[in-house]
Amino acid sequence: QVQLVESGGGLVQAGGSLRLSCAASGSIFSINTMGWYRQAPGKQRELVATITPIGNTNYADSVKGRFTISRDNAKNTVYLQMNSLKTEDTAVYYCNADYYSDYSSGWTKDYWGKGTLVTVSS
């Protein structure tokens, strides 16, 4: 059983910062791309940022220059440092990963955590 457990969400004022963490555990041999997505009320889930095992990153235009994604491969953990938060960043933030368990299970793509709520007040 594989789990992606997000933490670090909460309530913050506009202009503030939060750091999200997502730890993967369970039957994991290796993890490929990890990422953060978010879903605001009444909106579709959208990409925030992704990171490959060697550190190549991709960001949504709306967060470039404000958010930084990083990962610790030894800990199977991905982070999202969010600075200069805006009210429009309010959403549930979900962790996503592609991982390899073993020969019989192979790769699992687009595995999701349960999310952590980030609320930015004005």
Buried (B, 14 or more C-beta within 10 A) or exposed (E): EBEBBBEBBEEBEBEBEBEBBBBBEEEBEEBEBBBBBBBBEEEEBEBBBBBBEEEEBBBBEBBEEBBBBBBEEEEBBBBBBBBEBBEEBBBBBBBBBBBBBEEEEEEBEEBEBEBBEBBBEE
